[in-house]
Amino acid sequence: MSSKQNTRKNNYFLSSYIPNPKELRTIIISLTITICLFFIGILLISLNHQQLMMQDYKHYKIIVKQFGSISRILYFAVLAIYPVFLLLKWKRLKTIKWRNFQLKSFLQFLGKLVRKWHVPLALASTGAVFLHGYLAIIRGFEWDFTHITGILAIILLVFLLFMGLRRFKRKDKKWHFKLAIGFLILFMIHASF
């Protein structure tokens, strides 16, 4: 099968979930960049494997936590979509003004912004989470609370991504939102230990 046919087949898979061509293009670009950065990260880890394994565990743990911190910041930006759209549904929002400044106009602008960046940032943070998990596992996996909550959060994340695809056609029965809340709770429990 030629690469053109393979690309068309992959685009057809995604286009069956994402009907808007502009959103589809943005997601394909974001996914491609995330996958490339992930494999560059894996390559750099492989090339520096011996140095990483010889590091003091506390220093190594700081490196692992950096990837977790990056993903946490990005996920908070991703989750900003929910409170913004919740506020936009509030009927009394129209009445809130300060001189010529209307809060609703600002929130509508913010809503467009968070909607546009929701999926690209979610994909980028997912790539950072997978690198974080990979780094945590290669140094020595232990069946402790931190590792178990991390693995559960990653499993939940996979389902969250799938339901995110279904969300484009409103066929997720609000599971994307429910899984996002569950993931946030599990992610924060994992990050606090």
C-alpha positions as a Markdown table, in Angstrom:
| # | Residue | x | y | z |
|---|---|---|---|---|
| 1 | Met | 0.0 | 0.0 | 0.0 |
| 2 | Ser | 1.4 | 3.4 | -0.9 |
| 3 | Ser | 2.0 | 6.1 | 1.7 |
| 4 | Lys | -0.6 | 8.3 | 0.0 |
| 5 | Gln | -3.3 | 5.6 | 0.4 |
| 6 | Asn | -2.2 | 4.9 | 4.0 |
| 7 | Thr | -2.4 | 8.7 | 4.8 |
| 8 | Arg | -5.9 | 8.8 | 3.1 |
| 9 | Lys | -6.9 | 5.8 | 5.2 |
| 10 | Asn | -5.7 | 7.4 | 8.5 |
| 11 | Asn | -7.4 | 10.7 | 7.5 |
| 12 | Tyr | -10.6 | 8.7 | 6.8 |
| 13 | Phe | -10.5 | 7.1 | 10.2 |
| 14 | Leu | -10.2 | 10.5 | 11.9 |
| 15 | Ser | -12.6 | 12.3 | 9.5 |
| 16 | Ser | -15.3 | 9.7 | 10.5 |
| 17 | Tyr | -15.1 | 11.2 | 14.0 |
| 18 | Ile | -14.1 | 14.8 | 13.2 |
| 19 | Pro | -16.4 | 16.2 | 10.5 |
| 20 | Asn | -14.9 | 19.7 | 10.4 |
| 21 | Pro | -12.0 | 19.8 | 7.9 |
| 22 | Lys | -10.3 | 22.7 | 9.7 |
| 23 | Glu | -10.4 | 21.0 | 13.1 |
| 24 | Leu | -9.3 | 17.7 | 11.4 |
| 25 | Arg | -6.2 | 19.4 | 10.0 |
| 26 | Thr | -5.3 | 21.0 | 13.3 |
| 27 | Ile | -5.7 | 17.7 | 15.1 |
| 28 | Ile | -3.6 | 15.8 | 12.5 |
| 29 | Ile | -0.8 | 18.4 | 12.8 |
| 30 | Ser | -1.0 | 18.4 | 16.6 |
| 31 | Leu | -0.9 | 14.6 | 16.7 |
| 32 | Thr | 2.0 | 14.5 | 14.3 |
| 33 | Ile | 4.0 | 17.0 | 16.3 |
| 34 | Thr | 3.2 | 15.2 | 19.6 |
| 35 | Ile | 4.2 | 11.8 | 18.2 |
| 36 | Cys | 7.5 | 13.2 | 16.7 |
| 37 | Leu | 8.3 | 14.9 | 20.0 |
| 38 | Phe | 7.5 | 11.7 | 21.9 |
| 39 | Phe | 9.8 | 9.6 | 19.8 |
| 40 | Ile | 12.6 | 12.3 | 20.0 |
| 41 | Gly | 12.2 | 12.1 | 23.8 |
| 42 | Ile | 12.4 | 8.3 | 23.6 |
| 43 | Leu | 15.5 | 8.5 | 21.4 |
| 44 | Leu | 17.2 | 11.0 | 23.8 |
| 45 | Ile | 16.4 | 8.8 | 26.7 |
| 46 | Ser | 17.8 | 5.8 | 24.9 |
| 47 | Leu | 21.0 | 7.7 | 23.9 |
| 48 | Asn | 21.5 | 8.9 | 27.5 |
| 49 | His | 20.2 | 5.7 | 29.2 |
| 50 | Gln | 23.4 | 4.8 | 31.0 |
| 51 | Gln | 23.9 | 8.3 | 32.3 |
| 52 | Leu | 20.3 | 8.4 | 33.5 |
| 53 | Met | 20.6 | 5.1 | 35.3 |
| 54 | Met | 23.8 | 6.1 | 37.0 |
| 55 | Gln | 22.3 | 9.4 | 38.4 |
| 56 | Asp | 21.4 | 9.7 | 42.0 |
| 57 | Tyr | 17.8 | 8.6 | 42.5 |
| 58 | Lys | 16.7 | 12.0 | 43.9 |
| 59 | His | 18.1 | 13.8 | 40.8 |
| 60 | Tyr | 16.5 | 11.3 | 38.5 |
| 61 | Lys | 13.2 | 11.7 | 40.3 |
| 62 | Ile | 13.4 | 15.5 | 39.7 |
| 63 | Ile | 13.7 | 14.9 | 35.9 |
| 64 | Val | 10.8 | 12.5 | 36.0 |
| 65 | Lys | 8.7 | 15.0 | 38.0 |
| 66 | Gln | 9.5 | 17.8 | 35.4 |
| 67 | Phe | 7.6 | 15.9 | 32.7 |
| 68 | Gly | 4.7 | 15.4 | 35.2 |
| 69 | Ser | 4.7 | 19.1 | 36.0 |
| 70 | Ile | 4.7 | 20.1 | 32.3 |
| 71 | Ser | 1.7 | 17.8 | 31.7 |
| 72 | Arg | -0.1 | 19.1 | 34.8 |
| 73 | Ile | 0.2 | 22.7 | 33.6 |
| 74 | Leu | -1.0 | 21.8 | 30.1 |
| 75 | Tyr | -3.9 | 19.8 | 31.5 |
| 76 | Phe | -5.1 | 22.8 | 33.6 |
| 77 | Ala | -5.1 | 24.8 | 30.4 |
| 78 | Val | -7.0 | 22.0 | 28.7 |
| 79 | Leu | -9.5 | 21.8 | 31.6 |
| 80 | Ala | -10.2 | 25.6 | 31.3 |
| 81 | Ile | -12.7 | 24.8 | 28.7 |
| 82 | Tyr | -15.2 | 23.5 | 31.2 |
| 83 | Pro | -15.5 | 26.5 | 33.6 |
| 84 | Val | -15.5 | 29.0 | 30.7 |
| 85 | Phe | -18.4 | 27.3 | 28.8 |
| 86 | Leu | -20.2 | 26.8 | 32.1 |
| 87 | Leu | -20.0 | 30.5 | 32.8 |
| 88 | Leu | -21.2 | 31.2 | 29.2 |
| 89 | Lys | -24.4 | 29.3 | 29.9 |
| 90 | Trp | -25.1 | 31.4 | 32.9 |
| 91 | Lys | -28.1 | 33.7 | 32.1 |
| 92 | Arg | -27.1 | 36.6 | 34.4 |
| 93 | Leu | -23.8 | 36.9 | 32.6 |
| 94 | Lys | -25.2 | 39.5 | 30.2 |
| 95 | Thr | -25.9 | 41.9 | 33.1 |
| 96 | Ile | -22.3 | 42.0 | 34.4 |
| 97 | Lys | -20.6 | 45.1 | 33.1 |
| 98 | Trp | -17.9 | 47.5 | 34.1 |
| 99 | Arg | -18.2 | 50.7 | 32.1 |
| 100 | Asn | -18.0 | 49.6 | 28.5 |
| 101 | Phe | -16.5 | 46.2 | 29.3 |
| 102 | Gln | -18.9 | 43.3 | 29.2 |
| 103 | Leu | -17.7 | 40.1 | 30.8 |
| 104 | Lys | -19.7 | 38.0 | 28.3 |
| 105 | Ser | -17.7 | 39.4 | 25.3 |
| 106 | Phe | -14.5 | 38.5 | 27.1 |
| 107 | Leu | -15.7 | 35.0 | 28.0 |
| 108 | Gln | -16.8 | 34.4 | 24.4 |
| 109 | Phe | -13.3 | 35.4 | 23.2 |
| 110 | Leu | -11.8 | 33.1 | 25.9 |
| 111 | Gly | -14.2 | 30.3 | 24.9 |
| 112 | Lys | -13.0 | 30.4 | 21.3 |
| 113 | Leu | -9.4 | 30.4 | 22.4 |
| 114 | Val | -9.8 | 27.4 | 24.8 |
| 115 | Arg | -11.9 | 25.5 | 22.3 |
| 116 | Lys | -9.2 | 26.0 | 19.6 |
| 117 | Trp | -6.4 | 24.9 | 21.9 |
| 118 | His | -8.2 | 22.2 | 23.9 |
| 119 | Val | -7.2 | 19.2 | 21.7 |
| 120 | Pro | -3.7 | 20.3 | 20.7 |
| 121 | Leu | -2.8 | 21.0 | 24.3 |
| 122 | Ala | -4.4 | 17.7 | 25.4 |
| 123 | Leu | -2.3 | 15.8 | 22.9 |
| 124 | Ala | 0.9 | 17.6 | 23.9 |
| 125 | Ser | 0.3 | 16.9 | 27.6 |
| 126 | Thr | -0.6 | 13.3 | 26.8 |
| 127 | Gly | 2.8 | 12.9 | 25.1 |
| 128 | Ala | 4.5 | 14.4 | 28.2 |
| 129 | Val | 2.6 | 12.0 | 30.5 |
| 130 | Phe | 3.7 | 9.0 | 28.4 |
| 131 | Leu | 7.3 | 10.2 | 28.7 |
| 132 | His | 6.9 | 10.7 | 32.4 |
| 133 | Gly | 5.5 | 7.2 | 32.8 |
| 134 | Tyr | 8.2 | 5.7 | 30.6 |
| 135 | Leu | 10.9 | 7.4 | 32.7 |
| 136 | Ala | 9.3 | 6.3 | 35.9 |
| 137 | Ile | 9.1 | 2.7 | 34.8 |
| 138 | Ile | 12.6 | 2.2 | 33.3 |
| 139 | Arg | 14.3 | 3.2 | 36.6 |
| 140 | Gly | 12.5 | 0.5 | 38.6 |
| 141 | Phe | 8.8 | -0.1 | 39.0 |
| 142 | Glu | 7.4 | -0.6 | 42.4 |
| 143 | Trp | 3.9 | -1.6 | 43.4 |
| 144 | Asp | 3.4 | 1.5 | 45.6 |
| 145 | Phe | 0.6 | 4.0 | 45.8 |
| 146 | Thr | 2.3 | 6.6 | 43.5 |
| 147 | His | 3.0 | 4.1 | 40.7 |
| 148 | Ile | -0.4 | 2.5 | 40.9 |
| 149 | Thr | -2.3 | 5.8 | 40.8 |
| 150 | Gly | -0.1 | 6.9 | 37.9 |
| 151 | Ile | -0.9 | 3.7 | 35.9 |
| 152 | Leu | -4.6 | 4.0 | 36.7 |
| 153 | Ala | -4.5 | 7.7 | 35.5 |
| 154 | Ile | -2.8 | 6.6 | 32.2 |
| 155 | Ile | -5.4 | 3.9 | 31.7 |
| 156 | Leu | -8.2 | 6.4 | 32.3 |
| 157 | Leu | -6.4 | 8.9 | 30.0 |
| 158 | Val | -6.6 | 6.4 | 27.1 |
| 159 | Phe | -10.4 | 6.0 | 27.6 |
| 160 | Leu | -10.6 | 9.8 | 27.9 |
| 161 | Leu | -8.9 | 10.3 | 24.5 |
| 162 | Phe | -11.2 | 7.8 | 22.8 |
| 163 | Met | -14.3 | 9.5 | 24.3 |
| 164 | Gly | -12.8 | 12.8 | 23.2 |
| 165 | Leu | -13.0 | 11.5 | 19.6 |
| 166 | Arg | -16.6 | 10.5 | 20.1 |
| 167 | Arg | -17.3 | 13.9 | 21.6 |
| 168 | Phe | -16.9 | 15.6 | 18.2 |
| 169 | Lys | -20.1 | 13.9 | 17.1 |
| 170 | Arg | -21.8 | 14.2 | 20.5 |
| 171 | Lys | -21.9 | 10.4 | 20.8 |
| 172 | Asp | -20.0 | 10.2 | 24.1 |
| 173 | Lys | -23.0 | 10.5 | 26.3 |
| 174 | Lys | -21.0 | 13.0 | 28.4 |
| 175 | Trp | -18.4 | 10.3 | 29.2 |
| 176 | His | -15.6 | 12.6 | 28.0 |
| 177 | Phe | -16.5 | 15.1 | 30.8 |
| 178 | Lys | -17.0 | 12.3 | 33.4 |
| 179 | Leu | -13.7 | 10.7 | 32.6 |
| 180 | Ala | -12.0 | 14.1 | 32.6 |
| 181 | Ile | -13.2 | 14.7 | 36.1 |
| 182 | Gly | -12.1 | 11.2 | 37.2 |
| 183 | Phe | -8.7 | 11.7 | 35.5 |
| 184 | Leu | -8.2 | 15.1 | 37.1 |
| 185 | Ile | -8.9 | 13.6 | 40.6 |
| 186 | Leu | -6.6 | 10.6 | 40.0 |
| 187 | Phe | -3.9 | 12.8 | 38.4 |
| 188 | Met | -3.9 | 15.2 | 41.4 |
| 189 | Ile | -3.8 | 12.3 | 43.9 |
| 190 | His | -0.9 | 10.8 | 41.9 |
| 191 | Ala | 0.9 | 14.2 | 41.8 |
| 192 | Ser | 0.5 | 14.9 | 45.5 |
| 193 | Phe | 2.6 | 11.8 | 46.5 |
